[in-house]
């Protein structure tokens, strides 16, 4: 139905359509989560073993299952102890340096910046840093028609 025709519908009908669309969207999201959960269940162990082969706890790995390429991503989640960061910021300021070079106002630390810091600064911040493993996501890729012919 063209959008103009939908807009011309009575408000009661529009409300019903909106509710139905929301319910269908919610059902589709639940179905997608269910299927993705099954895929993670199927490939979780294999993905973790592949990461372990590279000496990693997190990251992205690719492997084949039949003609399907499995791409598993296990993200790294870094958390920072806010009280320790506040204390470290005060210590840096007391030493005459600008804490803004190391932390943001919310006391978040960029992982890229952290890895580039001098060892003495990283060592001071290490007790305030926690690494957690995020939720695994897995994407399945079918071979393209060109790959099937070749």
Beta strands, then each sheet from edge to edge (+ up, - down):
strand 1: 59-65
strand 2: 68-74
strand 3: 76-80
strand 4: 129-133
strand 5: 137-142
sheet 1: 1+ 2- 5+
sheet 2: 3+ 4-
end
